[in-house]
Amino acid sequence: MEGKVALNYVEFASLNLSASKQFFNDVFDWEFTDYGSEYSAFSNAGIDGGFFSSDRVTQAQNGAPLIVFYSPNINETQLKVERSGGVINKPIFAFPGGCRFHFVEPGGNELAVWSEAEN
C-alpha cells in the first residue's frame, strides 16, 4: 500500500436533518449539498462529511466518538452555539493545556469545542 491512510470523511446521524444543516451553517459556516431528502454532504469544515436522517443518534457518554472543534475564542463560539439552538451539556471547564465545553446540536449529536485558554 502506497501512502498514508488518513481520516477522510465523517458521517453523522441526525434526528432533524434541516435543523442540523442550519445549525452548522450558522455556527461554523459549513456549506451543504443535498443528495435527496435523507442525506446532505458538508464542506468547509476542515474535513468533508455528511448528515443522514435517522431516528437514533449516539452520545459520547454511551461510547460514541467525540468530535472536538478548535476555536481561538471559546466564549464567542459558545454564544453562537447557544444562539443557534445548541444545548450546552458540559459548560466550559479547564484541562491541562486549555479548556473546552460540550454541546448537543439540534439533530442530537454531542460535540465539543476546545481552546488554549478561556477568553
FENMOWO-V73783 format. One record per run of one state. SS is the DSSP state (2 for helix, 1 for strand, 0 for the rest). FROM is the first residue (numbers start at 1). TO is the last residue. Records with the same first field share a line. If there is no record, write none. Layout:
# FENMOWO-V73783
SS = FROM-TO + FROM-TO
This chain:
# FENMOWO-V73783
0 = 1-8 + 15-16 + 29-30 + 35-38 + 44-47 + 54-59 + 63-66 + 71-73 + 84-86 + 96-97 + 105-109 + 116-119
1 = 9-14 + 31-34 + 39-43 + 48-53 + 67-70 + 87-95 + 98-104 + 110-115
2 = 17-28 + 60-62 + 74-83
